[in-house]
Amino acid sequence: MNEPAHTPFVFEVFFDGDCPLCVREIRMLQRLDRRGRLRFTDIARADFDASDTGRTWDELMARIHGRLPNGELVEGVEVFRRLYAAVGFGPLVALTRLPGVRHLLDAAYHLFAKNRLRLTGRCERGVCEVPQRTIATGEIAAREASASA
C-alpha cells in the first residue's frame, strides 16, 4: 500500500498496516480518493524508514500522523479531517471543528490510540505492545547524527 515518493499529493498518511481496523479504513479512503490526492504510507512494512519524518517509528505507531506537501506533520484527529476533506467530505469535516465536537473527538481518539492494540485483537497473553522491528538504515544514521549533535 505504499506509493512512490514522487507522486504529487495534498496529504500523506502514515498508517499501521498490521492493524486490521486501520487497513479497512485506508482501503475505503483509497477507493474514495478518485483524484489521487492522498499518499498512503504503511509504517509496518519492513522497508519503512521513519528518519525523514522527524519522528521515531514508536512515535508514529503511538498515534496516527500525516504530512502536508511542505513537510509539516499533523497528528491525531486532524489527520482524519485532512483525509476526509481530500476525498470530498469537507462540509462534514467542518462540523468536526466545532468547539464541543472537536474536544469530544480528540478525547475519543486519544482513548482509542492508547487502547488500539487491545481493541483490534493484537495483544498476546495479556500483553499489548507493538512488536519490535529491525531499524531501517536511515533511522540508524538519524539516531547517530542526533546523538553526536
C-alpha angles and dihedrals in degrees: 000000000000117000128209113277091232094062111112113242143167094215138010122205124204108209138175105249090193092062110092095204092047092050092049091055093044091052090051091050091049089055091048093047095086093154094052094238096142133071117207118205119186107212092188091068114109091233095053112120115197094189095099093053098064088234133093122247089248091054091050090049093049094065137356118277134190136186133218120219089259090060097255112144125219128189143201123359092356087069090058091046091054093045095050093043089054092056095049107274095114097131092051091046090054089061090057089061094061110116101251094036093048093054094045093050092046091052093045092050091048089055092046094049091049091051104028096113091056093041092052095047097253100130121108121204090344093308117120112191137126109259116251116253139193110271115240118242094249091053091052090051091048092050092048091049093050092046092054094045 
